[in-house]
Amino acid sequence: MLKSTALAALTLAATIGTAQADTLNVGMSGGYFPFTFVKLDELQGFEVDFINAIAAETGDDVNFVTMSFSGLIGALDSGRIDTIANQITITPEREAKFAFSQPYVFDGAQVVVKKGNEDTITGPADLSGKTVAVNLGSNFEELLNGLPNAEEIDIRTYESNIAQDTALGRVDAFVMDRVSSAQLIAESPLPLALAGKPFSEIRNALPFRNDEEGLALRDRVDAAITTLKENGTLAEISDKWFGSDITVAE
């Protein structure tokens, strides 16, 4: 009898332990160096390390789901994934639909030009009459459309190759976040240069569905992010990929 009771208790404990270890389905493009990319058939990057660190705190398993960036929001909305880790910028439109974690990356929008053209475009005001590329699905098209001179800017949306087309002179510039722009210039043989200072603060966070389950998951993940900030883990991950701490506001 005692053996049966003990066995039942162990079975119950194991069942409870298993139930607490949920699988966190995280969407990302896998093509956005150094945040999320594939090298030697391995998914890696800042976002990958960040999510794995969160899971280590919460005790969850992680299932990374890669797809085109333009499909990530729809996948979250439909429940195919639980959140997106792909440098998702907080915008009023997204806040109206999703529940966000606290920001974990602070950045700014940056104009990038072909090397040698830095003096011709030093900021958003100089984009009038210019063709400017942005990544499809990013918030930079919306950002440019909000500028006072937006009607004078020819905005081109790209799935890829915005850097290549800028270097080849097919467009006058592209706009991306400063951190990614600096990394791209450092890693790429293309003749590119930062033009002027960053403009418009960018805050990246993890979006969740705005329902009871999504809010509960957001709160659990948010508590883990706080821990990672306080114990220095988040800063270490940032320094590994960027050589500086981009996880705190300047």
Beta strands, then each sheet from edge to edge (+ up, - down):
strand 1: 23-28
strand 2: 31-32
strand 3: 36-39
strand 4: 42-44
strand 5: 61-66
strand 6: 83-84
strand 7: 98-100
strand 8: 105-114
strand 9: 131-135
strand 10: 154-158
strand 11: 173-177
strand 12: 192-204
strand 13: 207-209
sheet 1: 5+ 1+ 6+
sheet 2: 2+ 3- 4+
sheet 3: 7+ 13-
sheet 4: 10+ 9+ 11+ 8- 12+
end
